[in-house]
C-alpha cells in the first residue's frame, strides 16, 4: 500500500470492508506519521459502532432450539489494549493497540457472520463457513499460494477463504442511532434508565443515556449507574444452560464504556456509547440473583446493608482467606451465600472479601485447571471480578455489598461447571518442579527471557517454574509484569487475552492479601496454557515491520 493510501477515510473503509490486514497496516502507518492515538481509536470505534449490535444474543433455529450469538468484543479489545500499553516499553507500547485494530474489522456484524453472510473471525474460525460451500475454491487458492502464484481472480481467496475478508458487501445495521432524550429532570431520567435497561427497552435506555451524558456534573453518577446495570445482569448458573447466558459480558462492556469515554473525553465518545449502551438491554437478560439478594439480604442485615461499605473495615484473617478459597472451589451456591453473609456480619471490609474472591479464583486456576479449554469460560468470571472490584474501589453506591455475592457465586459457578467434565489424562497436574534446577542456574534477566519464550511455546510447566524462580528471588515486579504483558500482546484475534492481562495487572496492584503473587502466577499459566483462537503472528510481524525493523 502506498503512503498516499494511509488516511482516516481509508482506515474507515478497511474496517467496514472487514479488511483487517489493511486496517492494521494503515493504523500503524498513521501512528508513525504522528496521528494521535485517541484520534485513531475514536475513528475506528465510530466506524465500527453501527455494525456491532445484534438483534439478540440468542438466535432461534428452525428446530425450535437456540443458538448463542456472541457479544461484541471489539470494544473490549480497545479498552484492554489501551490500558495494557501503559505496562510496556515504548517500542512495544502500540503492539496491543495494533492487535485491537487487527481484530476490530473481524468482529463486525456477528449475527450475519453466524449466518455465513459476512466475513470475519466468527464466520471463518467458529462457524467454518469456508468449509461449507467453497472448499474447491479454497483448495485452489491454497495450492496457488503455495506455488507462489495469484489466487483465483474475482474472489477474495488470496486471503485463504471467502470468509477471511475483505467483505463482498457492507455489514448490516441491526440497531439504528437515535437522538438523546432530555425531557424530565436528570434524576427522574437516571432512575428510568435503570428500569429501561432491565426491561429491555433498548431505544429508550440509549436515548436516556445520551441525554444524561450531556448533563454537566452528572458523569460520575451515570458511570455508576451503567456499571451497576451491567453487574446485576448475570445468570445464576451456566451449568446446563447452553447458549442462554451472558458470562458477565454486559459488565465488561460497561467498564469498557467508562474507561474509553474517560480516555477519549465524553464529548468524543459517541461511538463508544452507541457500541455499548443499546446492548445492555439486549436479550437475554438475567436478574435472578439480583431478585434473590433483594429478598434475603434485607432480612439478614435489618436496614444496615446500604451502610456496610462504611461500617465494615476489618481485613480477613488467613484462616478466613482459606475459607473463601475452599468454599468457592468446592462448595455449593448456598455455602457461598452463607459464607459471604457471615463475613459481612463479622465486620469484614467489602474490598477485603472481594480481594479474597480473586485469590480463590487464581488458586483454582493454579491447582485445578489444566486442559486448555478449561480456562476460557472461567476467565470471564475473573474479568467480571475486576469490573466489580473497580466499582467498589471507585464509586459509592448503597447496593455495593450485594456485588460480593455476584462475584463469589459467579466464580463458584464456573469452577463447579469445570468439574463436571472428566479430566484429560493428556494434561496432568502442575509438573513445574521438574524445571526448578534449570531455573536456579539462570539469572533474573535470563528468567524473564525464559518466561516469554515458554509462553510463546505454550509450555506451562516451564513458564511457571521460571515465574516461581523469579518471584522467590526478587521483590521486583514491574519488569515481570511488562514481560507477561508483552507475551500476551503477541496473541492475535482474541481480546480475551488482553482483557485478562489488564485484569491481572489491576487486581495485582490493589490486592490486599498476603498471596497477591498468585495473581501473577495465574496470569502466566493462563497465557501458557489456555486455548488460543489463533497461533498465527501476522499482526506481530506487521507491527515489527513498522516499528522495529
N, C-alpha and C positions, 0 to 999 in steps of 0.2 A: 504494500500500500504506500502511495506517495505521501510526502509530508503535507501536501495541499489537501489530502483527503481526511486528515485528522482535524476534526472540528466538532463542536457541540451538536449541530444538526446531524452529522454523520454518526455520532455516538447514539443519539436517539433512534436513528434509522436502524442501526445494527441491533439495538436492544429489541425493538418491536419486530424485527425480522428473525429473531432467535439466532442471530449470527454471533455467537458468543466469542469466538476467536477474534473476529474483527472488533467487537466491542471492547474486549480486554486489551487488544493491541492499541486501539485508539485511546482508551483510558490512560494507559501507561505513557503513550506519546504526549498526551496533553499535560500530564503531570510533569514530564520532563520539560515541556515548553513553558512551564511556570503557572499553569492554571491552579487556582486554589482548590484544595481538596473539597471544602464544603460546596463549592460551585458545581463540581463534577458529581458529587453524591446527590445533591439536590436535583440535578438534571436527570440522573439515572433513575432516581426514585419517582420523579414526576412522569418520566416516560413510561415506566412500568405500571404505575398506580391504576390506570383504568383497566388493566388486564390481569390483575392478581386476585380479584374476587371470585367466589364460586357461588352458584345458586344455593348450595348447601354442602355440607361435608359428609353427607351420605347420598349415594346415587341409587335410586330404585332400579332394580333389574327386572327384566320381563318375567322371571320366575317368582317374583314377589320378595326376593331377598334384597339385602342392602350391600352396597359396595362403598367402602370408605374413600373419600376424596381428600387429599392432603390439604392442610392449611398452607398458606403462602409462607415460604421460607426465605424469600429474597430480602425482606425487611430484617429478618433475624440475622442474615449474613452481614448486612451493612452495619447493624448495631454492634454485633460482636467483633467484627473485624476492626472497626474504628477504635474500640477500646483495647483490643489486642495489640494494635500498632504501638501503643504507648510503652509496652514492655520490651520492644525490640530495638536493636541498634539502628542508626539512621539508614544504613544501606538496605536493611531488610524491612523497614517500617511500613513500606507501601505494599509488601507482599500479601498480607491478609486482605487489604483493600482490592488488590488485583484479583484475588480469589473470589471476593464478593461480586466483583464485576463479571468475572468469568461465569459465575453461576447464574446471575440475575436473568439474562435472556433465556436461560434454560428452564426457569421457574414460572414463566408466564402461563396463564390460562390452563391451570392444571385440569380443570373439568374437561376441556377439549382434548388435552393430552390423554386422559384416561379413555376417551372415545377414539383415540388414534386419529384425531382431526387437527392436531397441531404438534410440531416437533418440540423436543425438549427432554430434560432429564427423565421425567416420569414415563413419557411415551417410549423413549429409547431403552432405558435400563429396567424400569419396573414393569411396564406393560409389554415390552419387547415387540413393539408394533412392527418394526422392520422384519421380524421373523415371520410375521403372519402372512403377508401377501407379496413380499418383494424379495424373496430370498434369491431368486435368479439374478436380479439386478445387483444385489449386494455382493454376491459371489463374483460377478463380472467386475464390479468396482474394486473389490479386494485383489483380484488377480491382476488387474491393470495397475493398481498402486504398487503391488509387489514387483511388477516388471518395470516400474518407473515410467509408466505411460499414463496419459489422462484417463479419467473415468468416463463413463457413458455421457454423451452430450445431452443437454436438455434436462438433466436431472441434478440432484444435489449429492450424488453418490460418491463424489470425491471425498466427502467427509465420513464415509463409512456407512451411510444409510440415509434414507429419506428423512428419518425422524431424528437425525442428528443436526438438522438445520443446515442452511437457512430455511426460513419458512416459505411455503408456497402461497400463503395468504396471511392476512393480519390476524392476530389473536382476537377472541371475542370479548366484548364488554358485557359482563354479567350484572353490573351494578353501576348505574349512571351517577355522575356527580350531581350534587344538589346545593342550593343556596342555604346560607345559615338561617336559623330560626331565632328571632330576637324578641318575640312577644312575651311579656311576663317578666317578673323580677328574676335576677340571676339565681337567687336561692330557690325559687319555685322551679326554674328550669333545671337546676342541678339535681333536685330531688326527682324530677320527672325523668331525667337522663338515666338514672339507675334502673328505674322500673321499665323504661322503654327498651333498654338492653336486655333485661331479664325476660321481657315479653317477646322479644324477637322483632320489635318494631324498628327495623334497620334504618329506614329512611328518616324516621322521626329522631332516633337517637343520634344519627350522624348530623342532622341539621341542628339539633340542640347543642351538640358538642362544638360545631363550627361557630355558633353564636356565642357560646360561653368562652371560646378561645379568644374572642375579641374583647372581652370584658377586662378592663385594667385591674390589676391586683388580684385576679382570680385564678391565676395559673396554678399555684400550689394546690388549691382545693380541687381543681379539675384533674390534675395529675393523680391526686389521692383517690378521687372517685373512679377514675379509669383503671388504676391498678387494682382497687378493690373489686371492681366489676369482673376483671379477668381472673382474679384469685378465687373468687367464690363460685365460679363456673367450672366445676371439676366433678367427674364421675366418681361414684362411691367405690367402684371397682372396675378393673379392666379384665378380670377373670371371667372367661366365657361370655365376653361382650362383643367379640368380633370387631367389626368396624365402628360400632356405635360407642365412640369415646372421643375425647379430645386430648388426653395425656398432657394437660397443662398448657396447651398451645396458646390459649387466649391470654393467660397471664404473661407468657413470654413475649407475646406481641405487644401487650400493654407496656411492658418495660421497654421494648424497642421504641415505642412512640415517645415515651418520656425522655429517653436518652438522646435519640436522634433530633427531636424537637429542640432539646437543650443545646445540642451542638450546632444545629443549623440556624437556630433562632426561630421563635414561634411564628414570626412573620414570613419565614421562608419554608415552613414545614407543611404546607397544604398537602403535598404529595404523601407525606407520612400519615397525616390524618385520614386521607382518602384510602390509603392502604390498610390501615388498622381498624378504625372505628366501626365501619359498617360490618366488619366480620365479627365483632364482639357479640353481636346479637344473632349470629348465623346459626342455623341448625347443624348439629344437635346442641342443646343447652342442658346443663345439669346443675340442679340446685338442691339435690337431696341432702348432701352433707350440711349445707347452709341451713336448710329447714330443720334438720335434726338438732344442730347446735343451738338454734334459736328456741328450741323446745326444752332441751335438757339443761343448758347452762344457766339460765336464769334461776332455775330451782337449786342448782348446785351452789351458786355464789350470792344469791339473795341481794341483787342490786349492786354488788361491787364489781361486776365483770368489767364494766367500762373503765374502771379505775385501776385495774390490775397492773397495767404497764407502769404506772407511777407508784403504786403501793408495793409491788414485788421488786426487791432489789438484790436478793441473795443469790450467790453463784451456786452451781451444782457441786456436790461433793464427787470424789472419784467413784464412790460406790453408786451414786445416783447416775453418773455418766454410764457406768456399766449396765445399770438397769435399763436405760434408754436403748443402748446398743442391743442388749439381749431381747428386749420386748419388741422392738421394731424389726429385728431379724427373724424372730421365731414365734412371736405372739400372734394372737388373733385381734381383729379390729376392736373388740370390746376391751381387751387388755390394754391396747394403745390408748383408748379414750380414758380408761381408768387411771393409767399412769400419768398422762398429761394433767388430768384433773388433780391428782394427788400432789404433783409437783407445784402446781399453782396454789393449792391450799397451803403448802409448806412455805410459801413466800418466795419461790424461786423466780428469778427475773425472766421475762419473756425471751430476751435475746440469749440468755444462758441456755434455755430449753431449745431454742432454735439452733444454736451452735452445736448442741449435743445431737440433734437430729441429723445434722450434716455429718458428724463423726460416725454416727450409726450407719449411715449410707456407705461411707468410704471403707469402713471396717468390713462390711459385707462384700464390697467391691474387691477388696484385697484378699479376703479369706474364702469367699464362696464363688464369685463369678469367674468363670473360666472360658466357656465357649464364646467365640467372637460375637455371636448374635445375642448372647445374654446381656450385653452391656447396653443395647440400643434403647429399649423402652425405659429401663431404669434411669438411663442418663437424662431423660426428660424430667424425672422426679427431682434429680439433683439440681437441674437448672431452675425448676419451679421453686425449690427451696431458696435459691439465690434471689429470685424475684420477691418472695415473701420476706426474706430477711432484709432486703433493701427497703422494702415498705416499712418494716419495723424500725429500721435504723434512721429513716429519713423523714417520716411523716408521723403525725399524731392523730389516730383515729380510734374512736371508742370501741370498734369491733376487732381490734388487732389481736386480742387474746384468742379469738376464735381461729385465727390463721394458724396457730400452733397445731391445732387438731388437723387442719387440712394437710400440712406438710407431713406430720407424723403418719397419718393414715395413708397418704399417697406413697410415701417411702415403704411402709409396711406392705401395701398392696402390691407394688411392683416386685418386691422381694419374694412375697408369697407366690406370685404368679410365676416367677422364675423357678421356684422349687417344684412346680407341678410337672416340669419336663425332666425326663431322665438325663442324667449326666452323660456326657460324651466321653468314653474312655480315651479318646484321642487327645483330650485336654485334661491333664492331671492337675492336682493342686500345685501351688507355687513351689517350684524347684529352683529358685534363685540362689539357694545356698551353694549349689554346685559351681557357681561362678565367683564365690566370695574370695578365694585365693587370688584369682586373676585381678580382682578389683583392688586388693591390698597392695599390689605391685604398681598400680597406676597413680600418677599424681592427680591433683584436683582438676587441672585443665584437661588431662587425658580422660578422666571420668566423664567430663562434660561431652567430649567428642564421642565416647562410647555410648552415652545415653542417646545422643542424636542418631548415631549410626544404627543402634539397636532398635530404636523406634521406627526408623526407615525400613528396617528388615522385618518388622513385626515380631521381634524376639522379646517377648515379655519377661521371661526369667532373667535374661541378661540385662535388660533395661532396669528391672527392679534391683538387681544386685548392684548395679552402678549407682542408682539413686540412693540406695541404703548406704553404700560406701561413702558417698558424698555427704549425706545428711549427718552421718555419725562422725565425720572427720572435721567438719567446719560448721560454724554458725552462719556463714554467708548463704543467702537465699536468692538474691536478686538475679545473679548470673544463672543459677539453676532455673529460675522461672523464665528467664529470657530463652534459655536453651529449649525448654519444653514448649514455649510459645512458638519458637521458630520451627521446631519439628512439626507442630500442629499446623503451622502456616503452609507447609508443603502439600497438605492433603487437599485435593480439589473435589469439587462437586458435592460438598457436604457441609452446609452451615452448622450442622450439629457439632462438628469438631471445634469450630471457632467459638461457638456458644459455650461448650463445655470448658474450653480454655479460659474464657473470661470469668465464668462462674467460679472456677477453681482459684484463679488469681484473687478475686474479690473475697471469696469465703476464707481463703488463707489469710488475707490481710486483716480481716476483722474477727476471726475465730478466737474465742477467749479460753479455750480448753488447753490442757497440757499436751494434747495429742494432735495439734494442728498440722504437724508434719505429715500425718497420714493423708491429708488432702493432697499434698504434692505426690505422695506415693500412688494414691488412687488415680490422679491425673496421668501420671506416667504409665500406669498399667492400662488405662483406657486407650491412650494413644498407641500403645504397643500391642494391644490385643483385640480391641473392638473392631467389628466388621467395618470395612471401608466401602463406600459406594463406588470408588474408583481407585485403581492402583496406578493410574497414569499420572504423569508430571508435566502435562502440556503447559499449564499456567505457570508453574515454577520455572520452566525453561524459557517461556516468553518473558517473564519478569527478569531473569538473568540477562537475557539479550538486551533488554532496555537499560538496566540499572547496574549490572555487574560486569558484563563483558567489556 
